[in-house]
Every structure is written in structure tokens, then in C-alpha cells.
Amino acid sequence: MPASTRRARERAMTRGRIIEAALHILENDGVTALTIRRIADAVEYSAPVVYQHFANKDALVLELVAHGHRLMTAELRQAAEEPDIDRRFLLLASESVRFAGEHPHLYQVMNDNTVGADERLHAAAPMIDLLRELLTSWSDAHDVVLADFDEACDIVWGTLSGIASLGRIGTVGNERAQQLARKATQTLLRGWRADSPVNG
């Protein structure tokens, strides 16, 4: 193996260990506990080694946000294998809320102002693409013409994000939030079918 290939592989492994350690700290103790020093201690490196991979804590948090969206999208793509398009949509709704309940600290930094809005939107691209694919398949299957497709995507995304946040309230809880997500999504889909010029 060429020395350059070996160095690149070692660098990638080190970066992966740093991300894994940071994710562990975030998931267990929240974003305020996430410091370069603590991450360095967790991977048994010096802080300068961590800085070789991430310029600062903000850069590392942004990577965790992107990682969270990739992880959530991978899990939701399994739900997308459901053949019935309506059940698929409802399953994706409940599964996105379930993910938020299983990864509360990660989900929070994925959706709050810890990173800038434009960076957050860029990191969410895999999830947005999945939602657009699902909404396209659903509208094609039912011959529904959505007056504003982008707006419809934002409505679904915003609805599920809001319900996921409700799930963190003790009187609601994640299990009930999943039920609410399915009901809200079902209501949206029924409304769009009723309002569609093709079906109107």
C-alpha cells in the first residue's frame, strides 16, 4: 500500500473516531458538554490533533448535524420500502418522530440555531430529497396536482418537526407524538386530495 494511501486511510479513521466520540458525548450529555478538550480526551489524542480535522467546535457540530441527517435518512429509507404509498407516508411520519425521541440531543442540534440556517438547510438535503421523492410518488399515485410542491414539502417537514418537539414534553411523550404525526400527515394528504384540481 502506498504511503499516501495509508496516511489518507489513517486520517479518515482518526476523523471517524473523533466524530464517533463527539456524537457519544452529544447524545449522552447534550451540546453544552461538547468541548474539543473532552473529545480529545475521549479518543486519547491531544486537542491539536482534533483541530487538524475540525477548525473549531462549530465545524464539528455542523458535521454532527450532517451526520444526524444522513443517519435519519438511512433509517427512513427502510420505511420507504413499504409498497403502499399512503402507509409509506404515514410510516415515514411516525418514524421521523421516533428518531427524534431516540436521539433527542442530536435531533435538537439538527433543528435549532446551534448552526446557521443556511448550513442547517444544506445538511438537511438528504432528508429533503427523500421527502420530495415520497411526495412525488404519492401525488403521482393519486393524480394529485399540488399547487405549490415546495410549499407542500415545507408543510410536511415543518409539521413533523413541530410534533417531534412536542414529543419532548412529558405530558405528550414520543409514543403519542408518533400517533399525532400519523394523524397530522393523514389530514394533510386528505386535504390535498380534496383540493386537487384533478380530483376536485
C-alpha positions, 0 to 999 in steps of 0.5 A: 500500500502506498504511503499516501494511501495509508496516511489518507486511510489513517486520517479518515479513521482518526476523523471517524473516531473523533466524530464517533466520540463527539456524537457519544458525548452529544447524545449522552450529555447534550451540546453544552458538554461538547468541548474539543478538550473532552473529545480529545480526551475521549479518543486519547489524542491531544486537542491539536490533533482534533483541530487538524480535522475540525477548525473549531467546535462549530465545524464539528457540530455542523458535521454532527448535524450532517451526520444526524441527517444522513443517519435519519435518512438511512433509517427512513429509507427502510420505511420507504420500502413499504409498497403502499404509498399512503402507509409509506407516508404515514410510516415515514411520519411516525418514524421521523418522530421516533428518531427524534425521541431516540436521539433527542440531543442530536435531533435538537442540534439538527433543528435549532440555531446551534448552526446557521440556517443556511448550513442547517438547510444544506445538511438537511438535503438528504432528508429533503430529497427523500421527502420530495421523492415520497411526495412525488410518488404519492401525488403521482399515485393519486393524480394529485396536482399540488399547487405549490410542491415546495410549499407542500414539502415545507408543510410536511417537514415543518409539521413533523418537526413541530410534533417531534418537539412536542414529543419532548414534553412529558405530558405528550411523550414520543409514543403519542407524538408518533400517533399525532404525526400519523394523524397530522400527515393523514389530514394533510394528504386528505386535504390535498386530495380534496383540493386537487384540481384533478380530483376536485 
